[in-house]
Amino acid sequence: MFYSACSNDKVEPPKTDITASDSIPSQESFNSKVTFSDSGKVKAILEAGRIRVFSKSNYTIIDSNAKVDFYKNGVFSSTLTGKRGKIYDATKDVEVFDSVRMVSDDGSVLTTNKLYWVNKTQKIKSDDFVHITTKNEDIRGYGFEADQNLKNYVIYKVSGEMQK
C-alpha cells in the first residue's frame, strides 16, 4: 500500500503581539540626568546616554555610558563610571558593568569590571577583580566592600604594595 497527500496550505508562524513583550521598555530617555534624594538631601546623581525603564520587571537599564556622582550628607564624595548598568527600582540599588571606575574626592581610584552600590547602606561592593590606587597604596584582589567615598574598604584575596 502507498499513501500520498499534497496540500497547498501554507503554514504561517504564530502572530506575536510585540506590545505585550517584556523586552519593550515602558519608558525610554536619552541623555538623561536622574537625582536620588532622601529627606531633601541628594544621595546620588545619575547621568546616562540612554535609560530604559521596564516597569513590569521592576528594573531600569542604563547604557551608552553611565556616570553616578555620590553625595554624603549633601556633600560630593565620589564619581562612578561604567559603560552599562542596572537600577533595581524597588531598592534603588545600582549595578554598573564594563570598564567600571570610581574616583573619590581625595583622588583614590578603584577599577573593576562590575560594581554594586547598595542604596540603603550607601556601600559599594564587588565579587570581581578590583584594583585600588591611593596616595600610599596600590592594591589588587578579588572581592571588595567599601563606603561610597572609598575611605574605608576591605579587599578579599588581596595582593599589592603599600608605602609608608
Secondary structure per residue as TSV (DSSP state, phi and psi in degrees):
chain	resnum	aa	ss	phi	psi
A	1	M	-	360.0	145.0
A	2	F	-	-137.7	127.6
A	3	Y	-	-116.3	142.6
A	4	S	-	-141.9	142.7
A	5	A	-	-140.5	142.6
A	6	C	-	-129.1	148.7
A	7	S	-	-146.2	139.8
A	8	N	-	-98.6	3.6
A	9	D	-	-73.2	126.3
A	10	K	-	-83.9	139.7
A	11	V	-	-93.3	117.0
A	12	E	-	-97.6	145.5
A	13	P	-	-65.7	152.8
A	14	P	-	-63.3	145.4
A	15	K	-	-78.4	140.6
A	16	T	-	-118.0	131.9
A	17	D	-	-89.1	99.7
A	18	I	G	-69.4	-18.2
A	19	T	G	-73.0	-18.1
A	20	A	G	-92.3	-4.4
A	21	S	-	-70.8	141.3
A	22	D	T	-75.8	-5.1
A	23	S	T	-87.0	-1.1
A	24	I	S	-104.7	125.6
A	25	P	-	-69.6	151.5
A	26	S	S	-80.1	-23.1
A	27	Q	E	-144.2	149.0
A	28	E	E	-146.3	135.6
A	29	S	E	-139.2	156.0
A	30	F	E	-122.3	144.2
A	31	N	E	48.1	59.2
A	32	S	E	-105.4	159.8
A	33	K	E	-133.5	126.6
A	34	V	E	-124.1	132.1
A	35	T	E	-107.1	128.3
A	36	F	E	-101.5	127.2
A	37	S	E	-141.6	163.3
A	38	D	E	-145.9	126.9
A	39	S	T	52.3	39.3
A	40	G	T	81.5	-2.0
A	41	K	E	-103.6	131.8
A	42	V	E	-70.5	129.6
A	43	K	E	-100.6	-38.7
A	44	A	E	-160.8	152.3
A	45	I	E	-126.8	121.8
A	46	L	E	-104.0	133.6
A	47	E	E	-125.4	139.1
A	48	A	E	-153.1	153.3
A	49	G	E	-68.9	-35.7
A	50	R	E	-148.3	136.2
A	51	I	E	-127.4	128.8
A	52	R	E	-123.0	124.2
A	53	V	E	-99.3	127.4
A	54	F	E	-113.2	87.7
A	55	S	G	-60.4	-40.6
A	56	K	G	-63.1	-34.4
A	57	S	G	-94.2	-5.9
A	58	N	T	61.1	40.8
A	59	Y	E	-146.1	163.8
A	60	T	E	-127.5	133.0
A	61	I	E	-99.9	133.5
A	62	I	E	-112.5	129.1
A	63	D	E	-144.8	-176.2
A	64	S	E	60.8	45.4
A	65	N	E	74.6	124.3
A	66	A	E	-115.6	143.1
A	67	K	E	-138.3	128.7
A	68	V	E	-125.5	122.7
A	69	D	E	-96.3	124.9
A	70	F	E	-99.3	148.0
A	71	Y	E	-130.4	140.9
A	72	K	E	-120.4	121.8
A	73	N	T	53.7	38.1
A	74	G	T	81.7	1.1
A	75	V	E	-111.3	134.2
A	76	F	E	-55.7	135.7
A	77	S	E	-126.8	-30.7
A	78	S	E	-169.4	165.5
A	79	T	E	-126.2	133.8
A	80	L	E	-116.6	130.7
A	81	T	E	-130.4	154.5
A	82	G	E	-172.1	166.2
A	83	K	S	-76.5	-34.3
A	84	R	E	-140.6	164.0
A	85	G	E	-164.5	175.9
A	86	K	E	-145.7	134.5
A	87	I	E	-110.4	128.6
A	88	Y	E	-88.5	108.9
A	89	D	T	-59.5	-36.3
A	90	A	T	-67.2	-38.2
A	91	T	T	-104.3	-17.5
A	92	K	T	66.4	19.4
A	93	D	E	-71.0	148.8
A	94	V	E	-124.5	133.2
A	95	E	E	-117.3	129.8
A	96	V	E	-121.8	137.8
A	97	F	E	-125.8	161.3
A	98	D	E	64.8	111.8
A	99	S	E	54.7	49.2
A	100	V	E	-77.8	134.7
A	101	R	E	-142.4	131.2
A	102	M	E	-125.7	130.0
A	103	V	E	-123.9	124.5
A	104	S	E	-86.7	168.6
A	105	D	T	-64.8	-18.8
A	106	D	T	-94.8	4.8
A	107	G	S	95.2	-1.0
A	108	S	-	-65.6	140.9
A	109	V	E	-126.6	130.4
A	110	L	E	-115.2	131.7
A	111	T	E	-126.5	142.5
A	112	T	E	-163.6	179.8
A	113	N	E	-101.9	-15.1
A	114	K	E	-153.3	132.2
A	115	L	E	-140.4	142.5
A	116	Y	E	-122.1	125.4
A	117	W	E	-105.8	123.6
A	118	V	E	-95.9	111.3
A	119	N	T	-59.3	-45.5
A	120	K	T	-60.4	-41.2
A	121	T	T	-98.9	-8.8
A	122	Q	T	59.3	34.3
A	123	K	E	-113.9	156.4
A	124	I	E	-117.7	152.2
A	125	K	E	-155.2	161.4
A	126	S	E	-156.1	146.4
A	127	D	E	-99.8	-7.4
A	128	D	E	-84.5	179.6
A	129	F	E	-64.5	135.0
A	130	V	E	-129.5	152.9
A	131	H	E	-136.4	122.2
A	132	I	E	-119.5	131.8
A	133	T	E	-122.5	131.6
A	134	T	-	-126.6	-174.4
A	135	K	S	-59.7	-32.7
A	136	N	S	-118.3	-1.0
A	137	E	E	-137.0	150.6
A	138	D	E	-138.2	98.4
A	139	I	E	-122.8	139.7
A	140	R	E	-128.6	155.8
A	141	G	E	175.3	-179.2
A	142	Y	E	-116.2	126.1
A	143	G	E	90.5	136.0
A	144	F	E	-160.6	145.8
A	145	E	E	-149.5	138.8
A	146	A	E	-160.3	166.5
A	147	D	E	-76.3	162.1
A	148	Q	T	-71.1	-8.5
A	149	N	T	-104.3	10.3
A	150	L	S	59.5	27.2
A	151	K	S	-83.7	-41.0
A	152	N	S	-122.9	119.2
A	153	Y	E	-145.8	159.7
A	154	V	E	-129.8	131.3
A	155	I	E	-116.2	129.3
A	156	Y	S	-92.7	151.4
A	157	K	S	50.5	59.9
A	158	V	E	-88.7	151.7
A	159	S	E	-150.0	152.4
A	160	G	E	156.8	-165.9
A	161	E	E	-132.6	144.9
A	162	M	E	-127.6	144.6
A	163	Q	-	-118.5	145.2
A	164	K	-	-97.7	360.0
